[in-house]
């Protein structure tokens, strides 16, 4: 069974005609089921948390991130999202998910999520000490911060996400490689910290092709060194495209499946109302 649970409607709108393209692409690529995992920045309920956590001063980074928060953000409430998804479910087999950023106030996140019947919740590291590290517009910051510190920060953020006990999946693990800043030091301690945190929290790994076709690293996340450890610790996986446009739904799904098989994986998780089951790829 082929599934893709990581994609977003944010480049368009909650319009049935526009989102139909996701289902068309899913059928074309042989997907049995998809799930939408809207970014938390879609929803005004999370707005205060972004303004608490991000660098928003007059610096180069702060100025960019101020504008980022004002562009195509916070445009639908969670109630509107669920109403639209329930409408889609009348005609399509689609799950309701969300991708939540690594906010520092996890108690506030819990309070936001508690009243909604998600099928699954992805937690993803998108910010390191208030810096949106995956934004190409502020990529220059990578040259200022020692890479070993970035790995330390990343491991810390995953540990905090996992400890919150709110999430089913870690989104695109170790996508800090996305701009090809590659370490010349032993990263094994950082990989182990993340693997152990996920194991303790019973979280799955997002085998995500988005970094393959959307970023310079041109590799699936997580990269092989992490995948080896994930397999050793029996961490389950999902295979995803991280599609932001309809035509990218299920993009390189076969590559993700073949990649996962290299590490001994034979199937993926399927979610429904936060309950998980294992399904084989074929």
Backbone as CSV, one residue per row, in Angstrom:
resi,resn,N_x,N_y,N_z,CA_x,CA_y,CA_z,C_x,C_y,C_z
1,UNK,0.852,-1.201,0.000,0.000,0.000,0.000,0.881,1.241,0.000
2,UNK,0.607,2.166,-0.880,1.384,3.404,-0.980,0.591,4.565,-0.379
3,UNK,1.233,5.284,0.513,0.580,6.373,1.242,1.505,7.588,1.241
4,UNK,0.914,8.784,1.229,1.667,10.029,1.372,0.901,10.911,2.349
5,UNK,1.499,11.141,3.523,0.811,11.875,4.583,1.385,13.275,4.833
6,UNK,2.285,13.741,4.008,2.912,15.040,4.289,2.771,15.932,3.063
7,UNK,1.779,16.835,3.102,1.583,17.798,2.010,0.718,18.940,2.512
8,UNK,0.723,20.025,1.731,0.117,21.276,2.199,-0.681,21.951,1.087
9,UNK,-1.768,22.608,1.485,-2.589,23.375,0.551,-2.182,24.846,0.481
10,UNK,-1.116,25.245,1.165,-0.857,26.662,1.400,-0.585,27.489,0.146
11,UNK,-0.159,26.867,-0.950,0.105,27.628,-2.177,-1.184,28.001,-2.905
12,UNK,-2.305,27.413,-2.477,-3.577,27.732,-3.083,-4.572,28.166,-2.033
13,UNK,-5.769,27.598,-2.092,-6.806,27.970,-1.140,-7.701,26.763,-0.888
14,UNK,-8.625,26.925,0.021,-9.565,25.852,0.309,-10.677,25.878,-0.732
15,UNK,-10.276,25.508,-1.922,-11.140,25.463,-3.080,-11.096,24.044,-3.643
16,UNK,-12.246,23.403,-3.749,-12.274,21.997,-4.156,-11.690,21.781,-5.543
17,UNK,-11.899,22.703,-6.431,-11.357,22.558,-7.790,-9.836,22.570,-7.774
18,UNK,-9.253,23.450,-6.955,-7.783,23.544,-6.904,-7.179,22.300,-6.248
19,UNK,-7.732,21.872,-5.135,-7.125,20.746,-4.422,-7.372,19.419,-5.130
20,UNK,-8.300,19.392,-6.080,-8.530,18.152,-6.826,-7.251,17.677,-7.499
21,UNK,-6.358,18.612,-7.823,-5.091,18.243,-8.446,-4.240,17.325,-7.585
22,UNK,-4.342,17.447,-6.255,-3.612,16.549,-5.370,-4.098,15.107,-5.551
23,UNK,-5.388,14.935,-5.656,-5.953,13.595,-5.795,-5.672,13.022,-7.186
24,UNK,-5.653,13.900,-8.179,-5.302,13.449,-9.530,-3.867,12.932,-9.560
25,UNK,-2.948,13.684,-8.939,-1.550,13.256,-8.898,-1.390,11.983,-8.082
26,UNK,-2.160,11.859,-7.006,-2.092,10.651,-6.170,-2.501,9.416,-6.966
27,UNK,-3.576,9.531,-7.715,-4.014,8.388,-8.529,-2.965,8.051,-9.585
28,UNK,-2.411,9.068,-10.203,-1.399,8.859,-11.239,-0.200,8.107,-10.696
29,UNK,0.162,8.358,-9.437,1.355,7.748,-8.852,1.023,6.511,-8.041
30,UNK,-0.196,6.041,-8.104,-0.549,4.777,-7.472,-0.688,4.831,-5.969
31,UNK,-1.017,5.990,-5.408,-1.195,6.102,-3.968,-2.588,5.635,-3.576
32,UNK,-2.655,4.819,-2.547,-3.941,4.334,-2.059,-4.609,5.337,-1.134
33,UNK,-3.804,6.175,-0.478,-4.352,7.119,0.497,-3.381,8.282,0.654
34,UNK,-3.944,9.471,0.866,-3.104,10.622,1.177,-3.629,11.291,2.440
35,UNK,-2.788,12.112,3.029,-3.171,12.914,4.176,-2.631,14.316,4.004
36,UNK,-3.391,15.283,4.439,-2.974,16.685,4.375,-2.454,17.086,5.744
37,UNK,-1.294,17.714,5.764,-0.671,18.108,7.042,-0.370,19.597,7.009
38,UNK,-1.420,20.394,7.028,-1.236,21.829,6.942,-0.240,22.329,7.979
39,UNK,0.603,23.292,7.571,1.530,23.919,8.513,0.755,24.654,9.612
40,UNK,1.317,24.642,10.794,0.674,25.386,11.884,0.586,26.878,11.586
41,UNK,1.445,27.395,10.699,1.341,28.828,10.384,0.155,29.153,9.475
42,UNK,-0.616,28.148,9.098,-1.879,28.397,8.388,-2.925,28.970,9.328
43,UNK,-2.799,28.668,10.622,-3.894,28.868,11.557,-3.604,29.990,12.560
44,UNK,-4.523,30.941,12.697,-4.310,32.044,13.643,-4.181,31.582,15.086
45,UNK,-4.681,30.387,15.393,-4.547,29.883,16.758,-3.081,29.788,17.187
46,UNK,-2.175,29.586,16.214,-0.755,29.451,16.530,0.019,30.773,16.407
47,UNK,-0.629,31.804,15.951,0.070,33.065,15.666,0.887,33.586,16.847
48,UNK,0.340,33.635,18.057,1.139,34.153,19.183,2.439,33.377,19.407
49,UNK,2.432,32.082,19.128,3.631,31.272,19.359,4.744,31.644,18.389
50,UNK,4.406,31.959,17.147,5.426,32.411,16.196,6.032,33.740,16.649
51,UNK,5.183,34.635,17.136,5.687,35.938,17.562,6.484,35.839,18.862
52,UNK,6.256,34.795,19.623,7.069,34.564,20.819,8.444,33.989,20.477
53,UNK,8.504,33.108,19.471,9.700,32.303,19.259,10.660,32.838,18.212
54,UNK,10.162,33.521,17.199,11.027,33.918,16.087,11.800,35.197,16.379
55,UNK,12.981,35.302,15.793,13.736,36.559,15.809,12.968,37.547,14.945
56,UNK,12.549,38.654,15.548,11.736,39.638,14.832,12.240,41.054,15.088
57,UNK,13.557,41.179,15.265,14.143,42.500,15.511,14.457,43.186,14.185
58,UNK,15.302,44.207,14.219,15.628,44.963,13.007,16.822,44.399,12.246
59,UNK,17.303,43.229,12.653,18.408,42.596,11.944,17.939,42.089,10.588
60,UNK,18.889,41.611,9.785,18.562,41.062,8.476,17.581,39.894,8.610
61,UNK,17.884,38.991,9.544,16.999,37.859,9.777,15.648,38.322,10.308
62,UNK,15.688,39.193,11.296,14.445,39.659,11.906,13.531,40.359,10.923
63,UNK,14.103,41.176,10.056,13.296,41.891,9.067,12.656,40.928,8.077
64,UNK,13.433,39.937,7.634,12.864,38.947,6.715,11.742,38.182,7.383
65,UNK,11.954,37.751,8.619,10.956,36.924,9.281,9.712,37.719,9.652
66,UNK,9.865,39.019,9.908,8.680,39.854,10.105,7.795,39.821,8.865
67,UNK,8.421,39.959,7.699,7.669,39.954,6.450,7.104,38.567,6.153
68,UNK,7.869,37.534,6.482,7.420,36.150,6.271,6.123,35.888,7.011
69,UNK,6.020,36.389,8.224,4.825,36.164,9.025,3.608,36.920,8.499
70,UNK,3.852,37.892,7.645,2.745,38.687,7.098,2.334,38.230,5.704
71,UNK,2.988,37.192,5.194,2.752,36.750,3.819,2.074,35.373,3.801
72,UNK,0.816,35.362,3.423,0.094,34.098,3.221,0.060,33.224,4.475
73,UNK,-0.036,33.845,5.629,-0.062,33.104,6.897,-1.385,33.354,7.629
74,UNK,-1.723,32.407,8.504,-2.824,32.552,9.457,-4.154,32.880,8.763
75,UNK,-4.418,32.224,7.628,-5.581,32.611,6.826,-6.811,31.732,7.021
76,UNK,-6.683,30.586,7.681,-7.827,29.736,7.973,-7.761,29.285,9.429
77,UNK,-8.891,29.245,10.079,-8.926,28.709,11.436,-8.911,27.183,11.381
78,UNK,-8.624,26.575,12.494,-8.674,25.111,12.554,-10.086,24.597,12.287
79,UNK,-11.090,25.307,12.733,-12.463,24.903,12.447,-12.742,24.926,10.945
80,UNK,-12.246,25.946,10.261,-12.425,26.034,8.811,-11.683,24.905,8.095
81,UNK,-10.512,24.568,8.592,-9.742,23.462,8.018,-10.509,22.151,8.132
82,UNK,-11.022,21.866,9.320,-11.740,20.612,9.504,-13.029,20.581,8.683
83,UNK,-13.709,21.703,8.576,-14.925,21.737,7.766,-14.609,21.437,6.303
84,UNK,-13.518,22.008,5.801,-13.135,21.763,4.409,-12.698,20.317,4.213
85,UNK,-11.921,19.784,5.139,-11.460,18.408,5.011,-12.630,17.423,5.087
86,UNK,-13.597,17.694,5.942,-14.767,16.808,6.013,-15.552,16.842,4.702
87,UNK,-15.568,17.977,4.048,-16.212,18.067,2.743,-15.462,17.200,1.722
88,UNK,-14.125,17.262,1.760,-13.327,16.440,0.848,-13.525,14.953,1.126
89,UNK,-13.678,14.611,2.388,-13.828,13.201,2.747,-15.127,12.583,2.243
90,UNK,-16.065,13.393,1.803,-17.285,12.865,1.210,-17.013,12.206,-0.140
91,UNK,-15.870,12.586,-0.765,-15.548,12.079,-2.104,-14.179,11.413,-2.197
92,UNK,-13.328,11.609,-1.184,-11.955,11.129,-1.270,-11.540,10.446,0.029
93,UNK,-10.627,9.495,-0.099,-10.028,8.850,1.070,-8.828,9.696,1.481
94,UNK,-9.037,10.627,2.379,-7.985,11.564,2.775,-8.013,11.742,4.285
95,UNK,-6.832,11.741,4.883,-6.692,11.888,6.321,-6.411,13.352,6.693
96,UNK,-6.763,13.691,7.922,-6.589,15.059,8.417,-5.389,15.092,9.359
97,UNK,-4.338,15.736,8.923,-3.142,15.878,9.742,-2.764,17.332,9.916
98,UNK,-1.662,17.538,10.596,-1.109,18.872,10.791,0.382,18.726,11.010
99,UNK,1.149,19.710,10.556,2.586,19.771,10.830,2.834,20.974,11.720
100,UNK,3.289,20.715,12.925,3.463,21.756,13.936,4.944,22.068,14.105
101,UNK,5.263,23.338,14.143,6.652,23.759,14.344,7.111,23.489,15.771
102,UNK,8.402,23.584,15.955,9.010,23.281,17.257,8.920,24.476,18.200
103,UNK,7.716,24.772,18.643,7.505,25.886,19.561,8.082,25.569,20.938
104,UNK,8.498,26.604,21.620,9.059,26.417,22.952,7.979,26.148,23.993
105,UNK,6.793,26.704,23.775,5.699,26.520,24.733,4.825,25.359,24.284
106,UNK,5.241,24.149,24.625,4.500,22.972,24.210,3.182,22.820,24.972
107,UNK,3.075,23.417,26.129,1.802,23.389,26.849,0.748,24.164,26.066
108,UNK,1.141,25.274,25.458,0.209,26.046,24.637,-0.195,25.258,23.393
109,UNK,0.761,24.539,22.796,0.443,23.697,21.637,-0.577,22.632,22.034
110,UNK,-0.352,22.006,23.168,-1.279,20.971,23.640,-2.689,21.537,23.788
111,UNK,-2.773,22.740,24.313,-4.076,23.362,24.544,-4.788,23.654,23.226
112,UNK,-4.033,24.022,22.193,-4.622,24.290,20.879,-5.129,23.003,20.241
113,UNK,-4.344,21.946,20.328,-4.646,20.709,19.609,-5.713,19.845,20.272
114,UNK,-5.933,20.019,21.549,-6.686,19.029,22.323,-8.131,18.846,21.865
115,UNK,-8.723,19.847,21.245,-10.139,19.762,20.882,-10.368,19.292,19.450
116,UNK,-9.310,18.870,18.766,-9.448,18.522,17.355,-9.067,17.062,17.109
117,UNK,-9.868,16.418,16.283,-9.720,14.985,16.026,-8.817,14.758,14.806
118,UNK,-7.546,15.001,14.978,-6.584,14.742,13.918,-6.374,13.241,13.750
119,UNK,-6.060,12.849,12.518,-5.655,11.467,12.288,-4.201,11.245,12.692
120,UNK,-3.374,12.268,12.534,-1.969,12.187,12.931,-1.423,13.608,13.061
121,UNK,-0.357,13.722,13.835,0.281,15.019,14.070,1.776,14.871,13.836
122,UNK,2.294,15.676,12.924,3.731,15.719,12.636,4.338,16.884,13.410
123,UNK,5.424,16.632,14.095,6.202,17.695,14.720,7.498,17.868,13.948
124,UNK,7.814,19.086,13.575,8.996,19.341,12.747,9.809,20.499,13.291
125,UNK,11.112,20.343,13.236,12.011,21.446,13.582,12.131,22.352,12.361
126,UNK,11.668,23.574,12.503,11.767,24.576,11.445,12.583,25.796,11.872
127,UNK,12.813,25.926,13.178,13.525,27.090,13.701,14.605,26.642,14.681
128,UNK,15.735,27.293,14.622,16.820,27.072,15.580,17.134,28.396,16.247
129,UNK,16.817,28.476,17.524,17.005,29.712,18.284,16.387,30.904,17.555
130,UNK,15.183,30.692,17.015,14.437,31.770,16.392,14.754,32.043,14.944
131,UNK,15.606,31.237,14.340,16.057,31.431,12.953,15.433,30.362,12.067
132,UNK,14.743,30.775,11.021,14.144,29.850,10.063,15.228,29.362,9.112
133,UNK,15.916,28.313,9.525,17.154,27.893,8.857,16.944,27.353,7.443
134,UNK,15.702,26.974,7.113,15.467,26.416,5.781,15.040,27.472,4.760
135,UNK,15.090,28.736,5.133,14.714,29.822,4.224,15.930,30.272,3.428
136,UNK,15.876,30.098,2.126,17.027,30.440,1.282,17.342,31.929,1.333
137,UNK,16.330,32.755,1.622,16.536,34.201,1.651,17.481,34.640,2.769
138,UNK,17.585,33.830,3.816,18.474,34.177,4.936,19.522,33.086,5.141
139,UNK,19.883,32.457,4.062,20.854,31.352,4.114,22.223,31.810,4.601
140,UNK,22.532,33.088,4.473,23.847,33.594,4.880,24.147,33.313,6.344
141,UNK,23.122,33.127,7.144,23.333,32.843,8.569,24.086,31.537,8.772
142,UNK,23.986,30.620,7.819,24.723,29.358,7.922,26.233,29.586,7.979
143,UNK,26.713,30.639,7.370,28.148,30.917,7.369,28.614,31.546,8.679
144,UNK,27.681,31.988,9.491,28.030,32.683,10.734,28.060,31.753,11.938
145,UNK,27.279,30.688,11.900,27.134,29.808,13.059,27.930,28.528,12.849
146,UNK,28.769,28.135,13.794,29.504,26.867,13.658,28.549,25.699,13.452
147,UNK,28.876,24.843,12.510,27.973,23.757,12.146,27.723,22.809,13.316
148,UNK,28.731,22.583,14.141,28.528,21.690,15.282,27.481,22.256,16.247
149,UNK,27.436,23.577,16.358,26.413,24.191,17.206,25.020,23.969,16.612
150,UNK,24.921,24.026,15.299,23.634,23.780,14.649,23.156,22.360,14.911
151,UNK,24.060,21.397,14.836,23.685,20.014,15.137,23.247,19.862,16.592
152,UNK,23.928,20.549,17.498,23.544,20.519,18.906,22.152,21.121,19.087
153,UNK,21.922,22.273,18.494,20.613,22.915,18.593,19.514,22.017,18.027
154,UNK,19.797,21.394,16.885,18.786,20.541,16.241,18.417,19.370,17.158
155,UNK,19.413,18.700,17.707,19.144,17.571,18.598,18.333,18.027,19.815
156,UNK,18.667,19.181,20.353,17.924,19.716,21.498,16.455,19.937,21.149
157,UNK,16.211,20.493,19.982,14.836,20.789,19.594,14.023,19.515,19.383
158,UNK,14.629,18.498,18.787,13.914,17.232,18.624,13.611,16.624,19.993
159,UNK,14.569,16.683,20.892,14.343,16.126,22.234,13.174,16.819,22.919
160,UNK,13.062,18.143,22.743,11.941,18.877,23.347,10.614,18.480,22.706
161,UNK,10.605,18.371,21.381,9.381,17.941,20.687,8.941,16.568,21.173
162,UNK,9.881,15.644,21.206,9.552,14.277,21.592,9.057,14.216,23.035
163,UNK,9.703,14.970,23.909,9.345,14.935,25.327,7.938,15.474,25.570
164,UNK,7.428,16.290,24.658,6.087,16.853,24.834,5.007,15.795,24.743
165,UNK,5.282,14.684,24.050,4.319,13.603,23.945,3.099,13.924,23.106
166,UNK,3.237,14.857,22.178,2.104,15.302,21.365,2.115,14.772,19.944
167,UNK,3.220,14.191,19.494,3.437,13.991,18.063,3.562,12.515,17.696
168,UNK,3.090,12.220,16.493,3.172,10.861,15.964,4.396,10.644,15.096
169,UNK,4.886,11.709,14.476,5.943,11.612,13.469,6.885,12.805,13.621
170,UNK,8.189,12.566,13.404,9.136,13.667,13.258,9.284,13.979,11.779
171,UNK,8.957,15.199,11.395,9.034,15.586,9.993,10.467,15.746,9.513
172,UNK,10.719,15.297,8.307,12.005,15.427,7.595,13.236,15.485,8.517
173,UNK,13.558,14.376,9.199,14.680,14.385,10.145,16.000,14.789,9.491
174,UNK,16.733,15.618,10.202,18.057,16.094,9.800,18.055,16.756,8.420
175,UNK,16.988,17.508,8.162,17.011,18.304,6.936,17.926,19.527,7.086
176,UNK,18.671,19.610,8.171,19.697,20.654,8.299,20.824,20.457,7.282
177,UNK,20.762,19.398,6.513,21.715,19.208,5.417,21.252,19.896,4.126
178,UNK,20.082,20.511,4.128,19.401,20.903,2.901,20.200,21.841,1.998
179,UNK,21.050,22.707,2.560,21.846,23.622,1.738,23.290,23.130,1.544
180,UNK,23.496,21.853,1.825,24.794,21.202,1.601,25.903,21.739,2.515
181,UNK,25.544,22.156,3.698,26.553,22.427,4.724,26.772,21.104,5.453
182,UNK,27.826,20.401,5.082,28.017,19.032,5.540,29.138,18.961,6.575
183,UNK,28.954,18.208,7.633,29.895,18.203,8.759,31.200,17.481,8.445
184,UNK,32.271,17.967,9.055,33.561,17.278,9.001,33.914,16.726,10.382
185,UNK,32.885,16.553,11.216,33.055,16.006,12.562,32.090,14.837,12.725
186,UNK,32.270,14.079,13.786,31.447,12.892,14.028,30.061,13.328,14.514
187,UNK,29.043,13.054,13.708,27.686,13.447,14.071,26.928,12.333,14.790
188,UNK,27.570,11.183,14.978,26.877,10.038,15.569,26.198,10.371,16.900
189,UNK,26.834,11.126,17.802,26.145,11.439,19.059,24.828,12.189,18.854
190,UNK,24.770,13.059,17.866,23.543,13.816,17.605,22.473,12.917,16.985
191,UNK,22.895,12.047,16.077,21.951,11.099,15.489,21.358,10.196,16.563
192,UNK,22.201,9.729,17.467,21.739,8.834,18.518,20.768,9.536,19.461
193,UNK,21.035,10.778,19.769,20.130,11.514,20.656,18.734,11.605,20.043
194,UNK,18.683,11.872,18.760,17.394,11.995,18.086,16.691,10.643,18.013
195,UNK,17.416,9.603,17.616,16.822,8.266,17.534,16.264,7.837,18.890
196,UNK,17.031,8.025,19.948,16.585,7.610,21.274,15.379,8.419,21.746
197,UNK,15.345,9.704,21.402,14.201,10.534,21.775,12.939,10.062,21.061
198,UNK,13.064,9.718,19.777,11.911,9.229,19.027,11.449,7.878,19.559
199,UNK,12.383,7.019,19.867,12.037,5.703,20.398,11.263,5.837,21.705
200,UNK,11.747,6.686,22.580,11.093,6.870,23.875,9.691,7.433,23.714
201,UNK,9.516,8.306,22.713,8.215,8.956,22.493,7.301,8.166,21.563
202,UNK,7.776,7.012,21.073,6.995,6.182,20.150,6.615,6.965,18.891
203,UNK,7.563,7.714,18.359,7.335,8.513,17.158,7.928,7.827,15.931
204,UNK,7.320,8.081,14.796,7.776,7.531,13.526,8.673,8.525,12.800
205,UNK,9.327,8.027,11.768,10.261,8.804,10.952,9.609,9.137,9.614
206,UNK,9.672,10.379,9.239,9.146,10.859,7.967,10.228,10.710,6.894
207,UNK,10.074,9.727,6.015,11.008,9.533,4.902,10.505,10.421,3.765
208,UNK,11.147,11.564,3.625,10.589,12.720,2.935,11.396,13.055,1.684
209,UNK,10.735,13.017,0.514,11.443,13.314,-0.735,11.529,14.807,-1.031
210,UNK,10.927,15.632,-0.196,10.950,17.071,-0.449,12.353,17.643,-0.551
211,UNK,13.252,17.151,0.295,14.629,17.644,0.212,15.335,17.143,-1.030
212,UNK,14.797,16.110,-1.666,15.382,15.607,-2.909,15.068,16.529,-4.083
213,UNK,13.826,16.959,-4.193,13.461,17.720,-5.394,13.277,19.219,-5.161
214,UNK,13.394,19.665,-3.873,13.167,21.094,-3.609,14.395,21.829,-3.079
215,UNK,15.459,21.116,-2.727,16.614,21.766,-2.103,17.919,21.290,-2.729
216,UNK,18.985,22.072,-2.551,20.269,21.737,-3.188,20.860,20.395,-2.777
217,UNK,20.535,19.893,-1.587,21.149,18.645,-1.144,20.764,17.481,-2.036
218,UNK,19.594,17.534,-2.638,19.151,16.524,-3.608,19.264,15.116,-3.020
219,UNK,18.760,14.982,-1.783,18.721,13.673,-1.142,17.445,13.556,-0.333
220,UNK,17.010,12.340,-0.110,15.856,12.094,0.737,16.262,12.317,2.191
221,UNK,15.363,12.923,2.954,15.568,13.035,4.398,14.726,11.959,5.095
222,UNK,15.299,11.300,6.098,16.649,11.448,6.623,17.680,10.717,5.773
223,UNK,18.911,11.179,5.867,19.970,10.618,5.031,20.423,9.260,5.593
224,UNK,21.212,8.501,4.848,21.462,7.091,5.210,22.005,6.852,6.608
225,UNK,22.907,7.685,7.105,23.469,7.431,8.436,22.371,7.394,9.499
226,UNK,21.390,8.275,9.371,20.279,8.271,10.323,19.364,7.087,10.076
227,UNK,19.100,6.781,8.827,18.212,5.665,8.507,18.728,4.344,9.062
228,UNK,20.029,4.143,9.030,20.610,2.918,9.577,20.278,2.792,11.062
229,UNK,20.418,3.883,11.790,20.129,3.855,13.224,18.632,3.712,13.479
230,UNK,17.824,4.379,12.666,16.367,4.258,12.826,15.931,2.809,12.658
231,UNK,16.508,2.136,11.675,16.174,0.726,11.451,16.650,-0.144,12.613
232,UNK,17.848,0.150,13.124,18.373,-0.625,14.251,17.485,-0.491,15.484
233,UNK,16.879,0.668,15.664,16.021,0.914,16.817,14.550,0.632,16.522
234,UNK,14.285,0.048,15.350,12.920,-0.351,14.970,11.936,0.824,14.980
235,UNK,12.403,1.980,14.546,11.502,3.115,14.418,10.656,2.936,13.159
236,UNK,9.352,3.044,13.244,8.514,2.935,12.050,8.653,4.176,11.176
237,UNK,8.143,4.093,9.961,8.299,5.196,9.011,6.973,5.505,8.319
238,UNK,6.930,6.698,7.732,5.973,7.024,6.687,6.782,7.528,5.497
239,UNK,6.280,7.367,4.285,6.953,7.885,3.094,6.125,9.046,2.553
240,UNK,6.784,10.174,2.284,6.046,11.390,1.963,6.754,12.224,0.897
241,UNK,5.976,13.138,0.316,6.502,14.006,-0.736,6.708,15.448,-0.288
242,UNK,6.105,15.835,0.847,6.153,17.231,1.294,5.681,18.170,0.179
243,UNK,4.638,17.758,-0.525,4.137,18.536,-1.655,3.516,19.847,-1.182
244,UNK,3.872,20.927,-1.876,3.256,22.235,-1.654,2.413,22.656,-2.856
245,UNK,2.451,21.853,-3.908,1.671,22.104,-5.117,0.980,20.806,-5.516
246,UNK,-0.189,20.887,-6.143,-0.933,19.661,-6.468,-0.126,18.646,-7.249
247,UNK,0.633,19.106,-8.237,1.355,18.179,-9.100,2.478,17.438,-8.384
248,UNK,2.854,17.889,-7.183,3.932,17.229,-6.443,3.443,16.159,-5.474
249,UNK,2.144,15.992,-5.344,1.621,14.957,-4.451,2.173,13.594,-4.867
250,UNK,2.795,12.900,-3.935,3.365,11.586,-4.228,4.651,11.624,-5.021
251,UNK,5.243,12.805,-5.156,6.451,12.948,-5.974,7.583,12.061,-5.441
252,UNK,8.125,11.220,-6.320,9.233,10.309,-6.011,8.869,9.301,-4.914
253,UNK,7.587,8.947,-4.833,7.179,7.972,-3.829,7.875,6.637,-4.027
254,UNK,7.997,6.197,-5.275,8.674,4.927,-5.525,10.122,4.983,-5.066
255,UNK,10.767,6.129,-5.259,12.147,6.287,-4.794,12.212,6.179,-3.274
256,UNK,11.248,6.770,-2.588,11.224,6.709,-1.124,11.030,5.278,-0.647
257,UNK,10.141,4.547,-1.307,9.906,3.146,-0.945,11.169,2.317,-1.169
258,UNK,11.793,2.493,-2.309,13.021,1.745,-2.611,14.128,2.094,-1.619
259,UNK,14.207,3.359,-1.269,15.206,3.822,-0.295,14.961,3.160,1.063
260,UNK,13.716,3.164,1.514,13.399,2.552,2.803,13.709,1.058,2.803
261,UNK,13.448,0.411,1.694,13.733,-1.026,1.595,15.215,-1.326,1.753
262,UNK,16.067,-0.410,1.346,17.511,-0.613,1.496,17.900,-0.825,2.958
263,UNK,17.089,-0.318,3.875,17.397,-0.424,5.303,16.529,-1.470,5.993
264,UNK,15.841,-2.276,5.193,15.068,-3.385,5.742,13.605,-3.090,5.998
265,UNK,13.134,-1.902,5.646,11.731,-1.588,5.857,10.872,-2.253,4.792
266,UNK,9.761,-2.808,5.214,8.858,-3.493,4.294,7.490,-2.820,4.196
267,UNK,7.276,-1.793,4.983,5.981,-1.132,4.942,5.984,0.175,5.697
268,UNK,4.817,0.755,5.810,4.639,2.088,6.360,3.526,2.068,7.397
269,UNK,3.406,3.156,8.136,2.300,3.292,9.068,1.099,3.910,8.364
270,UNK,-0.074,3.474,8.797,-1.327,4.080,8.382,-2.007,4.619,9.634
271,UNK,-2.541,5.827,9.555,-3.124,6.473,10.728,-4.617,6.709,10.548
272,UNK,-5.328,6.640,11.674,-6.732,7.016,11.722,-7.067,7.416,13.151
273,UNK,-7.452,8.658,13.353,-7.813,9.172,14.675,-6.710,8.905,15.702
274,UNK,-5.482,9.122,15.301,-4.282,8.967,16.122,-3.973,7.495,16.443
275,UNK,-4.660,6.573,15.837,-4.338,5.160,15.969,-3.528,4.740,14.757
276,UNK,-2.528,3.901,14.966,-1.643,3.498,13.892,-1.741,2.008,13.607
277,UNK,-1.521,1.674,12.350,-1.419,0.272,11.951,-0.319,0.163,10.910
278,UNK,0.232,-1.023,10.776,1.294,-1.257,9.802,0.699,-1.832,8.527
279,UNK,1.118,-1.294,7.390,0.716,-1.846,6.097,1.964,-2.027,5.241
280,UNK,2.026,-3.135,4.537,3.193,-3.397,3.680,3.133,-2.516,2.444
281,UNK,4.288,-2.285,1.837,4.349,-1.445,0.641,3.566,-2.074,-0.503
282,UNK,3.578,-3.385,-0.607,2.905,-4.070,-1.720,1.707,-4.866,-1.222
